[in-house]
Amino acid sequence: MSAEIDGRISEMHGELSLPRSNGELVFAAPWEGRAFGIAVALNEGGAYEWSEFQRRLAEEIAAAPPDEEGSVYYERWLASLERLLLEQGMITREELEDRFTAYESGEVDD
């Protein structure tokens, strides 16, 4: 049984719209689904208001050059999440870098 996603999340519009195919969310790589899930879970756990995340996502999308190669939606999503977690003191820059290094090397505890 799958849980319903809050309408504020699932029904974002315009440039904030989640990538979909035939109405279903689309993730091109596993990390995209994980980034999505982490952001949603933290919001549902009360770590931050969804509007805070949306504002940062809109800023990240607006700041990205339209022709930037490799700049895709979930890269902006992840950058927004990282920024929010750092700003709110939920993670330090060092912890974030350590986690990135572990993930890149394949030494991640899932």
C-alpha positions in Angstrom: 0.0 0.0 0.0 1.4 3.4 -1.0 0.9 6.5 1.1 -0.7 9.5 -0.5 1.6 12.4 -1.1 0.5 15.8 0.2 -1.2 17.8 -2.6 1.1 20.8 -2.0 3.9 18.5 -3.1 2.4 16.4 -5.7 0.6 19.2 -7.5 3.3 21.8 -7.8 2.9 23.9 -10.9 4.9 25.7 -13.6 8.7 25.4 -13.3 8.3 23.6 -10.0 6.2 20.8 -11.5 7.6 17.3 -10.8 8.7 15.4 -13.9 6.0 13.0 -14.9 5.1 10.5 -17.6 1.5 9.4 -18.0 0.8 11.0 -14.6 3.4 9.1 -12.7 6.5 10.6 -11.2 9.7 10.0 -13.2 13.1 9.5 -11.8 16.0 9.0 -14.2 18.3 7.6 -11.6 17.9 6.1 -8.1 19.4 9.1 -6.4 16.6 11.3 -7.7 14.0 9.2 -6.0 16.0 9.2 -2.8 16.4 13.0 -2.9 12.7 13.3 -3.5 11.8 11.0 -0.7 14.2 12.6 1.8 12.7 16.1 1.1 9.2 14.8 1.5 9.9 12.7 4.6 11.7 15.6 6.4 8.7 17.9 5.6 6.2 15.3 6.8 8.3 14.9 9.9 8.0 18.6 10.7 11.6 19.5 9.9 10.5 22.4 7.8 7.4 23.9 6.0 7.0 22.8 2.4 6.8 26.5 1.4 10.4 26.9 2.6 11.6 24.1 0.3 9.5 25.4 -2.6 11.0 28.9 -2.3 14.5 27.5 -2.4 13.6 25.3 -5.4 12.2 28.2 -7.3 15.4 30.2 -6.5 17.6 27.3 -7.7 15.7 26.9 -10.9 15.7 30.6 -11.6 19.5 30.8 -11.0 20.4 27.9 -13.3 21.3 29.0 -16.8 18.7 27.5 -19.2 21.3 25.9 -21.4 23.5 24.6 -18.6 24.4 21.1 -19.7 23.5 18.5 -17.1 21.4 20.9 -15.0 18.2 18.9 -14.6 15.3 19.2 -12.3 16.5 16.9 -9.6 19.9 18.5 -9.5 18.1 21.7 -8.6 15.9 19.8 -6.1 19.0 18.3 -4.4 20.7 21.7 -4.3 17.5 23.2 -2.7 17.4 20.4 -0.1 21.1 20.8 0.8 20.8 24.5 1.1 17.7 24.2 3.4 19.4 21.6 5.6 22.5 23.7 5.9 20.6 27.0 6.6 18.5 25.3 9.3 21.6 23.7 10.9 20.2 20.2 10.4 23.5 19.2 8.8 27.0 20.7 8.6 29.0 21.3 5.5 31.5 18.7 6.7 28.7 16.1 7.3 27.3 16.8 3.8 30.8 16.5 2.2 31.5 13.3 4.2 28.2 11.8 3.0 28.9 12.8 -0.6 32.3 11.2 -0.4 30.9 8.0 1.0 28.2 7.8 -1.6 30.6 8.5 -4.4 33.0 5.7 -3.2 30.1 3.2 -2.7 30.6 3.1 1.1 27.1 4.2 1.9 25.0 2.6 4.6 21.5 2.5 3.1 
